[in-house]
Amino acid sequence: MLEDVLRQIERRDSFVLTSHARPDGDAIGSALACCQVLRAMGKQADVVLHDSVPRIYRPLPFASTAVTKRQSFWNVTASYVLVWKDWKIVS
């Protein structure tokens, strides 16, 4: 399964990562970490959340880069929604 995910990532250039509404630390931390991995791979990636980052999690690295809306949302080539332990690929 990991090989499939990596192949899908290699085929695309831009990504949106998100989580459930009223995100907790796991959701925010996972999205922010995956975003930085994608950026390190040379991809364009953004974390877009329904709600803003709760105050308690704002000290997390890169928390200030998360946005609550994005004008060019539909111009991305892939969206990854982290659900429990599974990757869901929405093309």
Helices and strands as residue ranges (DSSP letters): H 2-10, E 14-18, H 25-40, E 44-47, G 55-57, G 63-65, G 73-75, E 78-83, E 86-90
